[in-house]
Amino acid sequence: MSTISEKILAKSSDQETVSAGDFVKARVDVALNHDVTSVLAFEAMYQMGAEKVWDPDKVIMVLDHVAPPSSVNSARVHNVIRDFVKAQEMKNFFDVNSGVCHQVLPEHGFVKPGMMVIGADSHTCTHGAFGAFATGVGSTDMGAVLARGKTWLRVPETIKVNANGRLDKYVHPKDVILRIAKEVGVSGATYMTLEYHGDVVRDMSVAGRMTLCNMAIEMGGKAGICEADQKTVKWLDQRTTGPYDMIKADKDAVYRQTLDLDLTGMEPQV
């Protein structure tokens, strides 16, 4: 009777099952940091009494938001981060011109199905496209993740989105998610997971699924997620190795809402 999110959160908190509304202390598999929020997270970690990150191989640092630096202060922040990376012996550091953080993670094989991905960025939900539970947190929460490798979460309710039909030639994943957002509203999924299903999602490229999950936050969502399938595996096999925890929702999973959409004949939404 569990959704994908409930299964991943149960696994990461060493429980048989969890339900929407439960509180869990979940192990973090990947901690994403970037240049805008990192320094505050470092300070929070130190204030909690930790001198070293819990696992330097699981912390990913990307300089991408103000890159190249647009001011003296931005350049100073970059140097503080570089010094931190060196002191913490972190090998997963991506300096200016490495790419956008939400592309860097999957393209370098850091995200896999079934993982718990926490990022100090609201669009961390992008990585749900790979069947992971991925969500953004503030700098203080990230400081706790850096120090302990765990985070405290309330298990979210889930909205199941069934997107079916056949998209016309000039209709793209961005149009699909804008259509979904029109139905859900800008706060209609607050602290919920949007779980995407249907023919349209199955036929969609991995990049398209990333677009769907990226915009979960624009509806107030805690996470967006797609079931991992053979298309996911084929994409990942070119960048990393398994095994992959291909978690799927139970057929009798309990959802807050089910949204059925027939997108045949839908026009571009922009």
SERO-4910 file (N, C-alpha, C, O; in steps of 0.05 Angstrom, whole numbers):
BEGIN
 pado doro    nc1    nc2    nc3   cac1   cac2   cac3    cc1    cc2    cc3    oc1    oc2    oc3
  Met    A     16    -24      0      0      0      0     17     25      0      8     46      9
  Ser    A     42     24    -10     60     46     -8     66     59    -35     67     46    -56
  Thr    A     70     85    -34     79    101    -57    110     97    -60    123     86    -42
  Ile    A    121    108    -81    150    107    -85    164    122    -63    183    112    -51
  Ser    A    154    145    -56    167    161    -35    167    147     -8    187    146      6
  Glu    A    144    135     -2    142    120     24    161     97     25    173     92     46
  Lys    A    165     83      3    184     61      2    213     70      6    228     58     21
  Ile    A    220     91     -8    248    101     -6    253    112     22    274    107     34
  Leu    A    234    126     34    238    137     60    238    115     82    252    118    102
  Ala    A    223     94     78    224     71     96    251     58     95    263     52    116
  Lys    A    261     54     71    287     41     68    309     58     80    327     47     94
  Ser    A    309     84     76    330    102     85    329    107    115    348    116    127
  Ser    A    306    100    128    304    103    157    303     76    171    296     75    195
  Asp    A    309     54    156    310     27    168    284     18    180    283      7    202
  Gln    A    262     24    166    236     15    176    222     -2    155    228      0    131
  Glu    A    205    -20    164    190    -37    145    173    -21    127    174    -23    102
  Thr    A    157     -3    139    139     14    123    136     41    137    140     43    162
  Val    A    130     61    122    122     87    133     98     97    117     93     88     95
  Ser    A     84    115    130     60    127    117     61    157    117     76    169    133
  Ala    A     46    169     99     45    198     98     38    209    126     19    200    139
  Gly    A     53    229    134     50    241    161     69    232    182     72    245    202
  Asp    A     81    208    177    102    198    196    126    216    195    132    229    174
  Phe    A    141    216    216    167    230    217    190    210    217    189    190    231
  Val    A    210    215    200    232    196    198    258    211    199    260    235    192
  Lys    A    279    197    208    306    207    206    320    190    185    327    167    189
  Ala    A    324    202    161    332    187    138    362    190    132    373    212    134
  Arg    A    375    168    124    402    169    115    404    182     87    386    178     70
  Val    A    423    199     83    427    213     58    448    199     41    470    193     51
  Asp    A    441    194     16    460    181     -2    477    201    -17    501    196    -23
  Val    A    465    224    -23    480    245    -38    471    272    -26    448    277    -22
  Ala    A    491    289    -21    486    316    -11    497    336    -31    522    338    -35
  Leu    A    479    351    -44    487    370    -65    490    398    -53    471    407    -39
  Asn    A    512    411    -58    516    438    -49    526    455    -73    539    445    -91
  His    A    518    481    -73    528    499    -93    538    525    -80    536    528    -56
  Asp    A    547    543    -97    561    566    -87    544    587    -71    555    601    -55
  Val    A    518    588    -76    502    608    -63    496    601    -34    496    619    -17
  Thr    A    492    575    -27    483    567     -1    505    553     16    500    548     39
  Ser    A    527    546      3    546    528     17    559    539     42    560    526     62
  Val    A    568    564     41    583    576     63    565    576     88    575    570    110
  Leu    A    540    583     86    522    582    109    519    554    120    517    550    144
  Ala    A    519    534    102    517    506    111    543    498    126    542    483    146
  Phe    A    566    507    116    591    501    130    590    512    159    597    499    178
  Glu    A    581    537    161    580    550    187    561    535    206    567    531    229
  Ala    A    538    526    195    519    510    211    532    484    221    528    476    244
  Met    A    547    471    203    560    446    210    580    451    233    580    435    252
  Tyr    A    596    472    231    615    477    252    601    484    279    610    475    300
  Gln    A    579    499    277    564    506    301    552    481    315    547    482    339
  Met    A    548    460    300    537    435    311    559    418    323    554    396    333
  Gly    A    584    428    322    606    414    335    621    395    317    639    380    326
  Ala    A    614    395    291    628    377    272    651    392    258    647    415    250
  Glu    A    674    379    256    696    392    241    699    380    213    711    392    196
  Lys    A    689    356    210    691    342    184    664    333    174    646    327    190
  Val    A    660    333    148    635    323    137    634    293    142    654    279    144
  Trp    A    609    282    144    606    254    151    618    235    131    628    214    139
  Asp    A    617    242    105    628    225     84    635    242     60    617    249     45
  Pro    A    660    249     57    667    268     35    661    257      7    658    273    -12
  Asp    A    658    231      4    652    219    -22    622    223    -30    615    219    -53
  Lys    A    606    229    -10    577    232    -15    568    261    -17    545    267    -21
  Val    A    587    279    -14    581    308    -16    591    318    -43    614    315    -50
  Ile    A    573    330    -58    579    341    -85    578    371    -83    559    383    -74
  Met    A    600    384    -92    602    413    -92    604    424   -120    622    415   -135
  Val    A    586    442   -127    586    453   -154    585    483   -153    568    495   -140
  Leu    A    603    497   -167    602    526   -169    588    532   -196    600    531   -217
  Asp    A    563    540   -194    547    544   -219    528    567   -218    520    577   -239
  His    A    520    576   -194    499    596   -193    509    625   -199    496    640   -213
  Val    A    532    631   -189    545    657   -196    572    650   -207    593    653   -194
  Ala    A    572    641   -232    597    630   -244    598    639   -273    581    631   -289
  Pro    A    619    654   -280    641    664   -263    630    684   -242    608    695   -246
  Pro    A    645    689   -221    636    707   -200    631    735   -211    647    745   -227
  Ser    A    609    747   -203    602    774   -213    611    797   -196    606    820   -202
  Ser    A    623    790   -173    632    811   -155    656    801   -139    662    777   -139
  Val    A    669    819   -124    691    811   -107    681    792    -85    695    773    -79
  Asn    A    657    798    -75    647    780    -54    641    752    -64    647    732    -51
  Ser    A    630    750    -88    625    724   -100    651    709   -104    652    684   -100
  Ala    A    672    723   -113    698    710   -116    709    700    -90    721    679    -88
  Arg    A    705    716    -69    713    708    -42    699    683    -33    711    664    -22
  Val    A    673    681    -38    657    658    -31    668    633    -45    670    612    -33
  His    A    674    636    -71    685    613    -86    710    603    -73    715    579    -71
  Asn    A    727    622    -65    753    614    -53    749    600    -25    763    582    -19
  Val    A    729    610    -10    722    597     15    714    568     10    722    550     25
  Ile    A    698    564    -11    688    537    -17    712    519    -26    714    496    -18
  Arg    A    729    530    -43    753    515    -52    770    506    -28    780    484    -27
  Asp    A    773    524     -9    789    518     14    776    496     31    789    478     42
  Phe    A    749    497     33    734    477     48    737    450     34    742    430     48
  Val    A    734    449      8    736    424     -7    763    412     -2    765    387      1
  Lys    A    784    428     -3    811    417      1    815    407     29    826    385     33
  Ala    A    805    422     49    809    414     77    793    389     83    802    372     99
  Gln    A    770    385     70    753    362     75    760    338     57    748    317     60
  Glu    A    780    342     40    789    321     22    766    310      5    762    285      3
  Met    A    751    328     -6    728    321    -23    737    319    -52    749    338    -63
  Lys    A    731    296    -64    740    292    -92    718    301   -112    724    305   -136
  Asn    A    694    304   -103    672    310   -121    666    340   -122    645    349   -113
  Phe    A    686    355   -132    684    384   -134    684    392   -163    701    383   -179
  Phe    A    664    409   -170    661    418   -198    663    448   -198    644    462   -189
  Asp    A    685    458   -208    691    486   -208    675    501   -230    660    488   -245
  Val    A    679    527   -232    665    543   -252    668    531   -279    689    521   -287
  Asn    A    646    532   -295    645    521   -322    642    491   -324    645    479   -345
  Ser    A    635    478   -301    630    449   -302    602    443   -310    596    420   -318
  Gly    A    583    462   -308    556    458   -316    537    464   -293    546    471   -271
  Val    A    511    462   -298    490    467   -278    489    443   -259    490    420   -268
  Cys    A    487    448   -233    489    427   -213    469    404   -218    476    381   -214
  His    A    445    410   -227    425    389   -231    430    373   -256    417    352   -260
  Gln    A    448    382   -273    457    365   -295    482    350   -288    486    327   -296
  Val    A    499    363   -272    525    351   -264    520    325   -249    534    305   -254
  Leu    A    501    325   -230    497    301   -213    491    276   -230    505    256   -227
  Pro    A    470    276   -246    464    251   -261    484    246   -283    491    222   -288
  Glu    A    495    267   -296    514    262   -318    540    249   -308    554    236   -323
  His    A    546    253   -282    570    241   -271    563    216   -254    580    206   -240
  Gly    A    539    207   -256    531    181   -244    527    181   -214    528    161   -201
  Phe    A    521    205   -203    517    206   -174    489    199   -165    484    193   -141
  Val    A    469    199   -183    441    194   -176    433    168   -188    436    162   -212
  Lys    A    421    151   -171    410    125   -180    383    120   -168    375    133   -148
  Pro    A    367    103   -180    341     96   -169    342     87   -140    360     73   -132
  Gly    A    322     96   -125    320     87    -97    337    104    -78    335     99    -53
  Met    A    352    123    -87    369    139    -70    354    161    -55    332    169    -63
  Met    A    366    170    -34    357    194    -19    377    216    -26    400    216    -18
  Val    A    367    236    -42    384    258    -51    374    284    -38    351    292    -41
  Ile    A    392    297    -23    385    322    -10    403    344    -21    428    340    -23
  Gly    A    391    366    -28    407    388    -39    399    415    -27    376    419    -19
  Ala    A    419    433    -25    413    460    -14    403    477    -37    414    499    -42
  Asp    A    383    468    -51    372    482    -74    343    471    -78    339    447    -77
  Ser    A    325    489    -83    297    481    -85    291    463   -108    272    447   -107
  His    A    307    464   -129    302    447   -153    316    420   -152    319    407   -172
  Thr    A    326    413   -128    337    386   -124    317    364   -132    325    342   -138
  Cys    A    291    371   -131    270    352   -139    274    342   -168    263    321   -175
  Thr    A    291    355   -184    297    346   -211    305    317   -212    299    303   -231
  His    A    320    308   -192    332    281   -193    313    259   -187    320    235   -189
  Gly    A    288    266   -181    267    246   -180    262    233   -207    249    212   -208
  Ala    A    272    245   -228    269    233   -255    282    206   -257    276    190   -275
  Phe    A    301    200   -238    315    175   -239    305    155   -218    318    135   -212
  Gly    A    281    161   -208    269    142   -188    281    146   -161    280    127   -144
  Ala    A    293    169   -155    303    175   -129    284    194   -114    269    208   -127
  Phe    A    286    194    -87    271    215    -72    291    238    -69    312    235    -55
  Ala    A    285    260    -81    304    283    -81    289    308    -73    267    314    -84
  Thr    A    300    322    -54    286    347    -45    307    367    -35    329    360    -28
  Gly    A    298    392    -35    315    414    -26    311    421      3    289    417     14
  Val    A    332    431     16    331    439     44    346    466     46    360    474     28
  Gly    A    342    479     69    357    503     75    385    498     85    393    475     89
  Ser    A    400    519     88    428    517     96    432    504    123    451    488    126
  Thr    A    415    510    142    418    497    169    414    467    167    429    452    179
  Asp    A    393    459    153    388    430    149    411    417    135    420    395    141
  Met    A    422    431    115    445    420    101    469    418    119    485    399    117
  Gly    A    472    437    137    494    435    156    492    410    173    512    397    178
  Ala    A    467    402    181    463    378    196    469    353    179    480    334    189
  Val    A    462    354    153    468    332    135    499    329    133    509    307    134
  Leu    A    513    351    129    542    350    127    554    338    152    574    323    150
  Ala    A    543    345    175    554    336    200    548    306    206    564    292    216
  Arg    A    523    298    200    513    272    209    505    252    187    504    228    192
  Gly    A    501    263    163    493    244    141    464    236    143    456    217    129
  Lys    A    448    250    159    420    244    161    404    269    161    414    291    165
  Thr    A    378    266    155    360    289    156    333    281    166    325    258    163
  Trp    A    319    299    178    293    295    190    271    303    170    272    326    160
  Leu    A    252    286    165    231    292    145    204    282    155    202    262    169
  Arg    A    183    296    147    156    285    149    150    272    123    154    284    102
  Val    A    141    247    124    134    233     99    112    247     85     90    251     96
  Pro    A    117    255     60     96    271     46     73    254     35     77    230     28
  Glu    A     50    266     33     28    254     17     37    256    -12     55    270    -20
  Thr    A     23    240    -29     30    238    -57      6    243    -75    -15    233    -71
  Ile    A     11    260    -96     -9    263   -117      0    246   -141     23    249   -151
  Lys    A    -16    228   -149    -10    211   -173    -20    225   -198    -44    231   -200
  Val    A     -2    229   -217     -9    242   -242     -7    222   -264     14    211   -270
  Asn    A    -30    216   -277    -31    198   -299    -33    214   -325    -54    225   -331
  Ala    A    -11    217   -339    -10    233   -364    -11    214   -387      9    201   -394
  Asn    A    -33    213   -401    -37    194   -423    -43    209   -449    -47    233   -449
  Gly    A    -44    193   -470    -50    205   -496    -25    207   -513     -4    194   -507
  Arg    A    -26    221   -535     -4    224   -553      1    254   -558    -17    269   -566
  Leu    A     26    263   -553     33    291   -556     36    298   -586     47    283   -601
  Asp    A     26    321   -593     30    331   -620     59    339   -625     75    340   -606
  Lys    A     65    344   -650     93    348   -659    108    370   -643    131    366   -635
  Tyr    A     95    392   -638    109    415   -626    102    418   -596    105    439   -585
  Val    A     93    396   -584     87    397   -555    109    381   -541    115    358   -549
  His    A    120    393   -520    143    382   -507    139    378   -477    118    386   -466
  Pro    A    157    365   -463    154    360   -434    148    386   -418    132    384   -399
  Lys    A    159    408   -426    153    433   -411    123    440   -414    111    450   -395
  Asp    A    111    434   -437     83    439   -440     67    420   -422     46    427   -411
  Val    A     77    395   -419     63    375   -402     62    385   -374     41    384   -361
  Ile    A     85    394   -363     86    402   -335     71    428   -330     60    432   -309
  Leu    A     70    445   -350     54    470   -347     24    463   -347      9    476   -332
  Arg    A     16    443   -362    -12    434   -362    -18    422   -335    -40    427   -324
  Ile    A      0    406   -324     -4    394   -297     -6    416   -276    -23    416   -259
  Ala    A     12    436   -278     13    458   -259    -13    474   -260    -23    484   -240
  Lys    A    -24    477   -284    -50    491   -287    -72    477   -271    -89    490   -259
  Glu    A    -71    450   -271    -91    435   -256    -86    436   -226   -105    438   -210
  Val    A    -61    433   -218    -54    430   -190    -54    458   -176    -63    460   -153
  Gly    A    -43    478   -190    -41    504   -178    -14    509   -165      1    490   -160
  Val    A     -7    534   -160     19    541   -150     25    531   -122     48    530   -113
  Ser    A      4    525   -107      8    514    -80     -8    489    -75    -11    480    -52
  Gly    A    -19    478    -96    -36    454    -93    -22    429    -85    -35    409    -77
  Ala    A      5    429    -87     20    405    -80     39    411    -57     60    397    -54
  Thr    A     33    430    -40     51    438    -19     58    415     -1     40    401     10
  Tyr    A     84    411      3     96    388     18     85    361     10     80    344     26
  Met    A     80    358    -16     72    332    -27     92    323    -49    107    339    -60
  Thr    A     91    297    -54    105    287    -78     86    285   -101     63    278    -98
  Leu    A     96    293   -124     82    289   -149     94    264   -163    118    265   -170
  Glu    A     78    243   -165     88    218   -176     76    216   -204     52    213   -208
  Tyr    A     94    216   -225     86    218   -253     84    190   -265    103    174   -264
  His    A     61    185   -278     56    159   -291     43    164   -319     38    187   -326
  Gly    A     38    143   -333     23    145   -358     40    142   -383     64    143   -382
  Asp    A     25    139   -406     39    134   -431     58    157   -439     80    153   -449
  Val    A     49    181   -433     66    205   -440     92    204   -426    113    210   -437
  Val    A     92    197   -400    116    196   -384    134    172   -393    158    175   -395
  Arg    A    122    149   -399    137    126   -408    151    132   -434    173    122   -439
  Asp    A    138    147   -452    150    153   -478    170    176   -477    184    180   -496
  Met    A    171    190   -455    187    214   -453    216    207   -449    223    186   -437
  Ser    A    234    224   -459    262    220   -454    269    225   -425    253    236   -410
  Val    A    293    217   -417    302    222   -390    304    252   -385    296    261   -364
  Ala    A    313    267   -405    314    296   -402    286    308   -398    283    327   -382
  Gly    A    266    297   -412    239    306   -408    229    300   -381    215    317   -369
  Arg    A    235    277   -370    227    270   -343    240    288   -322    228    296   -302
  Met    A    265    296   -328    278    316   -310    263    342   -310    261    356   -290
  Thr    A    252    350   -333    236    374   -335    211    372   -317    204    391   -303
  Leu    A    197    349   -318    173    345   -302    180    347   -272    167    362   -257
  Cys    A    201    333   -264    208    333   -235    219    359   -226    214    367   -203
  Asn    A    234    373   -243    245    399   -236    224    419   -227    229    435   -209
  Met    A    201    417   -239    180    437   -234    160    429   -212    140    443   -208
  Ala    A    165    407   -198    148    400   -176    147    422   -155    126    428   -144
  Ile    A    170    435   -151    171    456   -131    154    480   -139    145    495   -121
  Glu    A    149    484   -164    133    507   -173    103    503   -166     87    522   -168
  Met    A     96    479   -157     69    474   -146     70    471   -116     50    462   -104
  Gly    A     92    477   -104     96    474    -75    105    447    -67    107    441    -43
  Gly    A    112    429    -86    118    402    -81    143    397    -65    163    413    -68
  Lys    A    144    377    -49    168    368    -34    186    353    -53    210    354    -51
  Ala    A    174    338    -71    189    321    -90    172    316   -115    148    317   -114
  Gly    A    186    309   -137    174    299   -161    188    273   -167    212    270   -162
  Ile    A    174    253   -177    187    227   -181    174    211   -203    150    212   -207
  Cys    A    191    198   -219    182    179   -240    192    151   -233    214    148   -222
  Glu    A    176    131   -239    185    104   -235    209     98   -254    207    104   -278
  Ala    A    230     88   -243    253     80   -260    245     57   -277    231     38   -269
  Asp    A    254     57   -303    248     35   -321    273     29   -338    295     39   -331
  Gln    A    270     14   -359    293      6   -375    305     30   -390    329     30   -396
  Lys    A    289     50   -395    300     75   -407    319     89   -387    340     99   -395
  Thr    A    311     88   -362    328    100   -341    355     84   -339    376     96   -338
  Val    A    352     58   -339    376     40   -337    395     45   -360    419     46   -357
  Lys    A    384     46   -384    401     50   -408    416     77   -406    440     78   -413
  Trp    A    402     97   -396    415    124   -394    437    123   -372    459    133   -377
  Leu    A    431    110   -350    451    109   -328    475     91   -334    497     97   -326
  Asp    A    470     69   -349    491     51   -355    514     64   -371    537     54   -371
  Gln    A    508     86   -384    529    101   -399    546    119   -381    566    130   -389
  Arg    A    537    121   -355    549    140   -337    557    129   -310    574    140   -296
  Thr    A    546    106   -302    552     94   -276    546     64   -278    541     54   -300
  Thr    A    547     51   -255    542     22   -255    521     16   -233    517     32   -215
  Gly    A    508     -6   -237    488    -15   -218    500    -26   -193    524    -23   -189
  Pro    A    485    -40   -176    457    -46   -181    439    -22   -175    446     -4   -161
  Tyr    A    416    -23   -188    396     -2   -185    372    -13   -169    362    -35   -174
  Asp    A    363      3   -150    340     -4   -134    315      7   -148    306     29   -143
  Met    A    303     -9   -165    281     -1   -182    255     -1   -166    239    -20   -169
  Ile    A    251     18   -150    227     19   -133    202     28   -148    203     49   -162
  Lys    A    181     13   -145    156     20   -158    134     22   -136    135      9   -115
  Ala    A    114     38   -142     92     41   -124     75     16   -124     73      2   -145
  Asp    A     63      9   -101     45    -13   -100     19     -7   -115     11     17   -117
  Lys    A      7    -27   -126    -18    -22   -141    -40    -11   -123    -58      3   -132
  Asp    A    -39    -18    -97    -59     -8    -79    -49     15    -61    -59     20    -40
  Ala    A    -28     29    -72    -17     52    -57    -39     73    -52    -57     77    -68
  Val    A    -37     86    -29    -56    107    -22    -46    134    -30    -24    142    -21
  Tyr    A    -62    148    -46    -54    175    -55    -73    196    -44    -96    191    -39
  Arg    A    -62    220    -41    -79    243    -33    -98    249    -55   -121    257    -50
  Gln    A    -89    247    -80   -105    254   -103    -94    240   -127    -70    235   -129
  Thr    A   -111    233   -146   -103    222   -172   -113    241   -193   -137    247   -195
  Leu    A    -95    250   -210   -101    268   -231    -98    254   -258    -76    247   -266
  Asp    A   -120    250   -272   -120    236   -298   -122    257   -320   -141    273   -321
  Leu    A   -102    257   -338   -101    276   -360    -98    262   -387    -80    245   -390
  Asp    A   -115    268   -406   -112    259   -434   -100    283   -449   -114    302   -454
  Leu    A    -75    280   -457    -61    303   -469    -61    302   -500    -48    318   -513
  Thr    A    -76    284   -511    -79    283   -540    -91    309   -550   -112    318   -540
  Gly    A    -78    321   -569    -89    346   -581    -82    371   -565    -90    393   -573
  Met    A    -68    368   -543    -60    392   -527    -42    410   -544    -24    400   -557
  Glu    A    -47    435   -542    -30    455   -556     -7    463   -538     -8    459   -513
  Pro    A     14    475   -549     36    485   -533     25    505   -512      7    520   -518
  Gln    A     36    504   -488     25    519   -465     38    546   -461     29    561   -444
  Val    A     58    552   -477     72    578   -474     63    596   -496     72    619   -498
***
